[in-house]
Amino acid sequence: MNKLFRSRYNSKLTGLSGGLAEWTGISATLIRLIWIISAFCSFGTTILVYFIASLVIPKEPPAHSYDYDHGHGHGPRHRYY
């Protein structure tokens, strides 16, 4: 079972929708639309829930450089000598 994190890479505001999308396998765009529609229907209560969830759910741990670039030296930590 995957652990729920806020996404570092699929993030627009806090990464919560991207994290939920990765956790459930649903499109992040669909989850964002659900948040927006729900915010209008709940008169803003969903916005409060969104930000509380963003505080409670931890940020995704950073990937190691060897995971990011698969050992080829093309990732963000590659140094040119």
C-alpha positions as CSV (number, residue, x, y, z in Angstrom):
1,M,0.0,0.0,0.0
2,N,1.4,3.4,-1.0
3,K,1.7,6.2,1.6
4,L,0.0,9.4,0.9
5,F,2.3,12.4,0.3
6,R,2.0,15.9,-1.2
7,S,3.7,15.7,-4.5
8,R,6.9,17.6,-5.2
9,Y,6.7,17.2,-9.0
10,N,2.9,17.3,-9.8
11,S,2.2,20.5,-7.8
12,K,0.3,23.7,-8.6
13,L,-0.3,25.1,-5.1
14,T,0.7,22.8,-2.3
15,G,1.0,19.4,-4.1
16,L,-2.0,17.9,-2.4
17,S,-4.0,17.2,-5.6
18,G,-0.9,15.8,-7.3
19,G,-0.3,13.6,-4.3
20,L,-3.9,12.4,-4.2
21,A,-3.7,11.7,-7.9
22,E,-0.5,9.6,-7.5
23,W,-2.0,7.8,-4.5
24,T,-5.3,6.9,-6.1
25,G,-4.3,6.6,-9.8
26,I,-6.8,9.3,-10.9
27,S,-5.8,12.2,-13.0
28,A,-4.6,15.3,-11.1
29,T,-6.7,17.5,-13.3
30,L,-9.8,15.6,-12.4
31,I,-9.0,15.9,-8.7
32,R,-8.4,19.6,-9.0
33,L,-11.7,20.1,-10.8
34,I,-13.4,18.2,-8.0
35,W,-11.8,20.5,-5.4
36,I,-12.9,23.6,-7.3
37,I,-16.5,22.4,-7.8
38,S,-16.7,21.3,-4.2
39,A,-15.4,24.7,-3.0
40,F,-18.3,26.4,-4.8
41,C,-20.9,23.9,-3.6
42,S,-19.7,24.1,0.0
43,F,-19.4,27.9,0.2
44,G,-15.6,27.6,0.8
45,T,-15.5,24.9,3.5
46,T,-13.6,22.7,1.1
47,I,-10.8,25.4,0.9
48,L,-10.4,25.2,4.7
49,V,-10.2,21.4,4.5
50,Y,-7.7,21.6,1.6
51,F,-5.3,23.8,3.6
52,I,-5.7,21.8,6.8
53,A,-4.9,18.6,4.8
54,S,-1.9,20.3,3.3
55,L,-0.6,21.0,6.7
56,V,-1.2,17.5,8.0
57,I,-0.1,15.4,5.0
58,P,3.7,15.4,4.7
59,K,5.7,16.5,1.6
60,E,7.0,13.7,-0.6
61,P,10.7,12.9,0.4
62,P,13.2,14.0,-2.2
63,A,14.4,11.5,-4.7
64,H,18.0,10.5,-4.6
65,S,20.1,11.6,-7.6
66,Y,20.7,8.0,-8.7
67,D,16.9,7.4,-8.8
68,Y,16.2,10.6,-10.6
69,D,18.6,10.2,-13.5
70,H,18.9,6.4,-13.3
71,G,22.7,6.5,-12.9
72,H,23.4,8.2,-16.2
73,G,24.6,11.5,-14.7
74,H,22.0,13.7,-16.4
75,G,20.0,14.7,-13.3
76,P,20.0,17.9,-11.3
77,R,23.0,16.9,-9.2
78,H,25.3,16.1,-12.0
79,R,28.5,18.2,-12.0
80,Y,30.4,18.9,-15.1
81,Y,34.2,18.8,-14.5
